Amino acid sequence: MDTEQQVQGEKYENSYKELKAAANRTADWRERLKAVEELGKIDNPQALDVLKHRMMNDPVYKVQQAAYQQLKEVGEDVQMPPRRQEELVKGLTKMLVRIKKSLPAGHSYEEFKEKLKKMRIDVYDTYEGDKGEEFDKWLEDKWASLRTSQQKGV
């Protein structure tokens, strides 16, 4: 192996490792999406494994779709998984209630949204990616429907 091939191999290995890490970052669906698109350009069985994992397991459907598309483009025989109907994050309501309780009575939706973003960026990011333009309305409706002990006497 000559020096140029060795440099190319090292460059490829570093690129793959960076893309794999980005594809598995839980708190940024956009970064996972970009990584999935780039991994599709790498001719390597390890990259295909990462794409298959994202296609089957990513909580954001857009990322699953992108992984599926990349796999199809390189000739893999894959089926697009159905969109999940259940909650994307287990225990979501309980988590949101805890966040709401931690805020002062009479807090605003914006305060709630910011606290969720600060405390659980992974959850915020997952639902923002999944809901798209409907995210704010969905989250505000969730917030309005949450019952805390502060409200029971109301």
N, C-alpha and C positions, 0 to 999 in steps of 0.2 A: 504494500500500500504506500503510495507516495504521499508527500506532505500535503498536497492540495486535497487529496481524498480524505485524509485524516482531519483536516480543518473543516471540510464540508460535513463530515460525519459528526464532529463535535458541535458544529453550528446547528445541524438538524436535531441532535439529541437535546440541546439546550432549548431550542424552539418547541420541541415536543413537550418537554417537561413544563415549560412556562404555560403552554396552551392547556395541558392536562390540569394544572393547578387552577387556571382561570375557569376552565369548564366545571370544576368542582366547587367553586366559591359560592357559598350559600347566600350571601347577602347582596348579590348583584346579578340579576337575571340578564341584564344587557351585556355584561362582561361574559357570562356563560354563552349567550347567543353568538357573540363575536368569535369566541374561542371555538365553538362548534363549527362555525362557518370556515374558520382557518384549518381546523383539524381535517376537514373534508378534502383539503388540498394536499395532505400528507399521505404518501403511499407507504403505509405501515400498518401491520396488524394491530399494534398497540393503540394507534389512533382510532382504528375501527372499533376496538373494544370500548374506548371512552365514548365514542358516538353512540354505540348500542346502549351503553349504560344511561347516557343522557336521554336517549329516546324513550327508554322504558321507565326512568325514575325521576326525571326532572319535574318539580312541582309546577313549573310554568309551561303551559301547553305550547306556546310559541317556540320555546327552546326544544321541546320534544319534536315539533314539526320540522324545525331546521335540521335537527340530527337525522330525522327520517329522510329528509330531502338529500342531505349529503351522502347518506348511505346508499340511496337509490342511484344517485349520480355516479357512484363508483361501482355500480353493478351488484350491490348486495341484495339478496332476496329477503326483504323485511316487510312487515306489515305495520302500519301506523296504529299505535295503541289508541283505544277510545279515550275521549276526554273524561277525566274523573268527575264524578258527580258529588262525591262526599267532600267533607272539609279537607282542604289541602294541608292544614296544620292541625294535628290532633290537639284537642283541648283548647281550641281558639277562644270559645266564649268565656271559659273560666279565666284565661289569660287577660282578655279584654276587660272583664269585670274587675280583676285585680288592679289593672292600670287605672280604670275609672275611679275605683275606691281610693287610690293613692293621690288623686287630685282633689283640690278643695271643692266643697259643694258650690254649685253654680258655675263651674268651669265651662269654658266654651268647647265646641267641637274642635276648633283649631288647636287648643291646648292639649286635648286628648290625642289628636293626630300627631302632634310634635312629640309627645311623651312616648307614644307607641314607636315612632320612628327612632327615638333615642334609645329606648330600652330593648326593642326587638326589631332591629333593622332587617333581620332575615325574614320575619313574618310580614313586615310592611312590604318589603321588596317582592316577596312571593305573591302576595295578593295584588299589588300594584301591577305586576307583570301579567297576572292572570286576568284581572278585570279590565285592564286598559283604560279607556276613557270613562268607564263606569265606576272606576275605583273610588273616587271621592263620594259619589252618591251612595255606593254600597257601604263604605266605611261609616259615613254619617248616619245612615239608616241603622247599622249595627250598633253604633254608639247610642243612638236615641232609644233603642230597644233594650239596652242593658239595664238590669235591675240591680241596685246595690242596697245594702241595709240602710243607707242614708235616705233612700227614696221610699221604703216600705210604708212609712206612715203617711205618705202623700196621697 
